[in-house]
Amino acid sequence: MKIKLLIFCLISVGLIAQENQIDKKIEKSLNKKNITPLLKPSIIIDTDANNEVDDQHALAYLFFNSDFFDIRGVTINATANGGNIQQHYDEAKRVIQLCGGRNKTPILKGALGNFSNIKKSINNSNFDGSNAVNFIIKEASKFSQENKLIVLAVGKLTNIALAIKKEPLITPKIRLVWLGSNYPEPGEYNLINDIDSMNFLLNTQINFEIVTVRYGKITGTDFVNVDKNEVELNFPSLGIEIDTPVIGRHGGKFYKFGDYSKSLFDNISFRGNPPTRALFDMAAVAILKNPLWAKSFEIPNPIMVDEKWVDRPKNNNKLKVWENFERKLILDDFYDSLTIEN
């Protein structure tokens, strides 16, 4: 009887030790990755993917966090750089394939033109941007004021403005987060590509947030940047290896996002002293994953007149403005998210 009791105790101690080891492994894993929320935030990303290099890294960061986000689709817009809508579409498709998302996530072509020109034809069956606009309306209609669909816009705001114009009932069902503007200063690429679309949205009751750019300042996403040495050291190993290669924007065959990322940086200039390249759009994804990686404040919705911001202190609708981004924490999580252990 004593022998049986001793054996039982030894087995129990062994099981407890094994359970503790499993718990430590789980704890280690949770410390490395953010805990997946019980209800994944649903998101559409609206991108001019072929513009420079930040859209591609925003897409990769989003898709490699698919355990955190419910990615409903990718909608495309075309801004001044990067060619026509097909070229922007092709670049988004390349990146998604490199992230292992081929044939899983819908990619919809959106607007080539601007809001003022297209809005007159939105009741036609096939207007400029109709596929993306109708998709945004369809998806947003499935949500509610309490449980909003996130639309992360990292290009011009044309597709979103057209969707609200065509179906105003989706307005309270959307949380619009836009990477754009140097607020409170004028200018910025995404903004000047379609000011009218932004002004239209600022005159609605949509839940609107701006993730600031602020070129050359440490308070905007321009601060979330990398230099050539960091690219050489950290980027080529990122991602997973896919079976069928992707032909890159600048030629070449790529089996891994990290290698493609390196090619993108090899074909673009670095700016400033020391020379760096900002990952504006990727930082916008980051603050959706963890709002503590930036600061925010609210103001009554302003408006832009003659390309200058005009405050409207009596406006009842509030605009959230994001600034002061935690560069190191954001980049560390980007690397961590795209570092896949074999």
C-alpha positions, 0 to 999 in steps of 0.5 A: 500500500505504501509503495502504491501511495509513493508511486502515485505521489511521484506521478502526481509530482511529475504531472504538476511539473509538466503542467508548470512547464506548459504554463511557462511556455504559454506565459512566454508565448503570451509575453511575446505576442499580444493576447488575442481579444475575445472579439476581434475588431473587424477591419477594412483597409483602404490603400493606394498600395503602389504609392511607395513602401509604407502601404506594403508594410501596413498590409503585411503587419495587418495580415500577420496579425490576423489572430488579432484582426478580423480582416473583411477586405482590402479596397484600393484607391489610386493616388497621384503616384504609383500608376493606375488602379490596376497597378495599385491592385496588383501591388496589394495582391502581391503583398497579400500572397506573400503573407499567405492570404491568397484567395482568402481576402477579397481585394476590390478596386476603388476610385481612380478619380476624386470625390467631386467628380464621381459623386454625381454618378454614384447612382449608376451601376458601374461608376468609378470605384463602384466595386470598393464603394459597394463592398464598404456599404455591404460590410458596414451594413452588417455592423451597428453603432455599438459594434462598429466596422473599422475602416482604416484608410491609408490613402485618399478618402474617396472610397469612404466618402462615396460610400457615405454619400451613397448610403448615409445609413452606414455612417454610425456603423463605421469607425474611420481611422485615416492616415493623413494630414499634418494637422494643425499644419496644411499639406500632406500627400493623402490629404491633397489627393482629395481634399473634398472627400475629407471635407465631406466626411468632416461635415458628417457625424462619422466617427473620425480619427486622424493619424497624423503624418507631420513630415520632419517632426517627431510628433507624427508618424514620420518619426516611425522610420527606419534607416538602411542599416536597419532594413539590411539587418532586420527586414530580409528574414521577415515573414513566411516562405510561400510555394509559388513565387511572386513577381515583384514591382521592380522585377525578380521572384520572391518567396518571402515578404522580407525579401520583397520588402528589401527590394522595395527599399532598394528601389526608393530613396531615403531622406533626411540626415541621417537618411531614413524612410518612414512607415507611416501606414504601418504605424496606423495599424499599430495604434489600432492594435495597441492605442497606448503606442500613441497619444490622442486628443479630441477637437470639434471637427475642423474644415479645410478652406483654401488648403488651410485648416479652419477651426470650428469650435461650435461644431458638435462632432468630434475629431480624434487626433493621434500623435506622439507615436512610440517608435521603438515599441511599434517597430519591435512589435512589427518585427515580432509579428513578422518573425515566424519560428519554424 
